[in-house]
Amino acid sequence: MAAKASPVIRLSALLVAFLVLCRPASSAPPPLGKRYRVGGPEGWRVPPPVDKEMFYVKWASPITFFVEDSIEFVYKNDTVIKVSKAGYYHCNETAGVGSGPVPKDGSTLFLLDAPGFAYFASADVAHCNDGQRLMINVLAAEPPAPSSRLAPAQTPMAPSPPQPSSSSFSPGPGGPSPSMEYSSATFVPALARAVVVPAAALVLAAGFI
């Protein structure tokens, strides 16, 4: 019995393997939120002296940040750390969540995982005092798209008057419109005349022969 059952077992195993290989792979879930590069194309750097207090404020002001968004700091020979509110205003923190106090080239990505204000600064105190610091306000959730049911109701259009059909004629001034229909009372005498006239002509022609 074992010898007879082995081909069936092998065939079943091949069928299971075929189904597993042909099953479509589940697609990875799309990433949540949006990703922003701090400072734009030039990245995370010490701002120009004439604009050091407003440089990163101007960068962040047009953007609305939400939970699940992320911000990326790209820098050269620099650092970035997440600091407290006091550390942002006083530039007195040199350690925190981020790249650490040792300057280097690279990038650091922060996920905005909680609503409220978030503060970031260079771990170099001199850089922070020169304006290399960022404060953003993170909102709880992105508002849903407006539903089509909330769209203002459109005013219904008045029904258009019936259009005359192509088989009718426009009525003349002061008279009813002529009809295209023919009654049997007018059609039968006309048919009789059409038959009698040729018959009379045949009789007269026969009399001359």
C-alpha positions as CSV (number, residue, x, y, z in Angstrom):
1,M,0.0,0.0,0.0
2,A,2.9,2.4,0.8
3,A,4.3,1.9,-2.7
4,K,1.0,2.7,-4.3
5,A,0.4,5.8,-2.0
6,S,3.7,7.4,-2.6
7,P,2.9,8.8,-6.1
8,V,-0.3,10.3,-4.8
9,I,1.6,12.0,-1.9
10,R,4.2,13.3,-4.3
11,L,1.6,14.7,-6.6
12,S,-0.2,16.4,-3.7
13,A,3.0,18.0,-2.5
14,L,3.8,19.3,-6.0
15,L,0.3,20.7,-6.3
16,V,0.6,22.5,-2.9
17,A,4.1,23.9,-3.9
18,F,2.6,25.1,-7.3
19,L,-0.2,26.9,-5.5
20,V,2.2,28.6,-3.1
21,L,4.5,29.8,-5.9
22,C,1.6,31.1,-7.9
23,R,0.0,33.0,-5.1
24,P,0.5,36.8,-5.6
25,A,2.8,38.4,-3.1
26,S,1.1,40.9,-0.8
27,S,2.1,44.4,-1.5
28,A,3.7,46.4,1.2
29,P,1.5,49.0,2.9
30,P,2.1,52.6,1.6
31,P,4.2,54.8,3.8
32,L,2.3,57.0,6.2
33,G,2.7,60.8,6.2
34,K,4.9,63.1,4.2
35,R,8.6,63.6,4.3
36,Y,10.2,67.0,4.4
37,R,13.9,68.0,4.0
38,V,14.7,70.7,6.6
39,G,16.1,73.8,5.0
40,G,15.2,72.8,1.5
41,P,17.9,71.8,-1.1
42,E,20.7,73.4,1.0
43,G,19.8,71.2,4.0
44,W,20.6,71.7,7.7
45,R,23.2,74.5,8.1
46,V,24.0,77.7,9.9
47,P,21.8,80.4,8.3
48,P,23.1,83.7,7.0
49,P,23.8,86.2,9.8
50,V,21.3,88.7,8.5
51,D,18.4,86.2,8.7
52,K,19.5,83.9,11.5
53,E,16.4,84.4,13.7
54,M,13.9,83.8,10.9
55,F,15.6,81.5,8.5
56,Y,14.1,78.2,9.7
57,V,10.8,79.9,10.8
58,K,10.3,81.0,7.2
59,W,11.1,77.5,6.0
60,A,8.5,75.8,8.3
61,S,5.7,78.4,8.2
62,P,4.2,77.4,4.8
63,I,4.1,73.7,5.9
64,T,1.4,72.1,8.0
65,F,2.9,69.1,9.8
66,F,0.8,66.2,11.0
67,V,1.5,63.1,13.1
68,E,3.1,60.4,10.9
69,D,5.0,63.0,8.9
70,S,8.8,62.9,9.1
71,I,11.5,65.6,8.8
72,E,15.0,64.8,7.5
73,F,18.1,66.8,8.4
74,V,20.9,66.6,5.9
75,Y,24.2,68.2,7.0
76,K,27.9,68.4,6.5
77,N,30.3,68.4,9.5
78,D,27.4,69.2,11.8
79,T,24.9,67.6,14.1
80,V,21.2,67.7,15.1
81,I,19.4,66.8,18.3
82,K,15.9,67.0,19.5
83,V,15.7,69.4,22.5
84,S,13.2,70.7,25.0
85,K,11.5,74.1,24.7
86,A,14.1,75.6,27.1
87,G,16.9,74.1,25.1
88,Y,15.5,75.7,21.9
89,Y,15.3,79.2,23.4
90,H,18.5,79.1,25.5
91,C,20.7,76.9,23.3
92,N,21.9,75.1,26.5
93,E,21.6,71.5,25.4
94,T,24.3,69.5,23.7
95,A,22.8,66.0,24.0
96,G,19.5,64.6,23.0
97,V,17.7,62.4,20.5
98,G,19.6,62.7,17.2
99,S,23.1,62.5,15.7
100,G,24.9,63.3,19.0
101,P,27.5,66.0,19.8
102,V,30.2,64.8,17.4
103,P,30.0,66.7,14.1
104,K,29.8,64.5,10.9
105,D,28.4,64.3,7.4
106,G,25.2,62.5,7.1
107,S,21.4,62.7,7.7
108,T,19.0,62.1,10.5
109,L,15.3,61.4,10.1
110,F,12.8,62.2,12.8
111,L,9.3,60.7,12.8
112,L,6.7,63.1,14.1
113,D,4.8,60.7,16.3
114,A,3.0,63.0,18.7
115,P,1.0,66.2,18.4
116,G,2.3,69.5,19.8
117,F,5.4,71.5,19.4
118,A,8.7,69.8,18.6
119,Y,12.1,71.5,19.0
120,F,15.4,70.7,17.2
121,A,18.9,72.3,17.3
122,S,22.5,71.7,16.4
123,A,24.4,70.2,19.3
124,D,27.0,72.8,18.6
125,V,26.0,75.6,21.0
126,A,27.6,78.3,18.8
127,H,25.6,77.0,15.8
128,C,22.4,77.1,17.8
129,N,23.0,80.6,18.9
130,D,23.6,81.5,15.2
131,G,20.1,80.4,14.3
132,Q,20.5,76.7,13.5
133,R,17.4,75.6,15.4
134,L,13.9,74.6,14.4
135,M,10.5,74.7,16.1
136,I,7.4,73.1,14.4
137,N,3.8,72.6,15.5
138,V,2.6,69.0,14.8
139,L,-1.2,68.5,14.4
140,A,-3.0,65.4,15.5
141,A,-4.3,64.1,12.2
142,E,-4.7,65.2,8.7
143,P,-8.3,66.4,8.1
144,P,-10.4,64.1,5.9
145,A,-11.2,65.1,2.3
146,P,-14.6,66.9,2.1
147,S,-17.4,64.6,1.2
148,S,-19.4,65.1,-2.0
149,R,-22.5,65.1,0.1
150,L,-21.5,68.4,1.6
151,A,-21.4,70.1,-1.8
152,P,-24.1,72.8,-2.1
153,A,-27.2,71.6,-3.8
154,Q,-27.6,72.7,-7.3
155,T,-30.8,74.6,-8.4
156,P,-32.9,72.2,-10.5
157,M,-33.2,73.4,-14.1
158,A,-36.7,74.2,-15.4
159,P,-37.9,71.7,-18.0
160,S,-37.4,72.9,-21.6
161,P,-40.6,73.4,-23.7
162,P,-41.3,70.6,-26.2
163,Q,-39.7,71.2,-29.5
164,P,-41.8,70.8,-32.7
165,S,-41.0,67.6,-34.6
166,S,-39.4,67.6,-38.0
167,S,-42.5,66.3,-39.7
168,S,-44.7,69.3,-38.8
169,F,-44.9,72.7,-40.4
170,S,-44.9,76.0,-38.7
171,P,-48.4,77.5,-38.6
172,G,-49.0,80.4,-40.9
173,P,-50.1,83.8,-39.5
174,G,-53.8,83.6,-38.5
175,G,-54.4,80.0,-39.6
176,P,-54.0,76.5,-38.2
177,S,-51.0,74.4,-39.2
178,P,-51.6,72.1,-42.1
179,S,-51.6,68.4,-41.3
180,M,-49.6,65.7,-43.0
181,E,-52.3,63.1,-42.4
182,Y,-54.7,61.9,-45.1
183,S,-58.3,60.8,-44.4
184,S,-59.9,57.9,-46.2
185,A,-62.8,60.1,-47.3
186,T,-60.5,62.1,-49.6
187,F,-58.3,59.2,-50.6
188,V,-61.0,56.9,-52.0
189,P,-62.5,59.3,-54.6
190,A,-59.1,60.2,-55.8
191,L,-58.3,56.5,-56.2
192,A,-61.6,55.9,-58.1
193,R,-60.7,58.8,-60.5
194,A,-57.3,57.3,-61.1
195,V,-58.9,54.0,-62.1
196,V,-61.9,55.3,-64.1
197,V,-60.0,57.7,-66.4
198,P,-57.6,55.1,-67.8
199,A,-60.5,52.7,-68.3
200,A,-62.5,55.3,-70.3
201,A,-59.4,56.0,-72.4
202,L,-59.1,52.3,-73.3
203,V,-62.8,52.2,-74.4
204,L,-62.4,55.2,-76.6
205,A,-59.3,53.8,-78.1
206,A,-61.0,50.5,-78.8
207,G,-63.8,52.3,-80.7
208,F,-61.4,53.8,-83.2
209,I,-59.8,50.5,-84.0
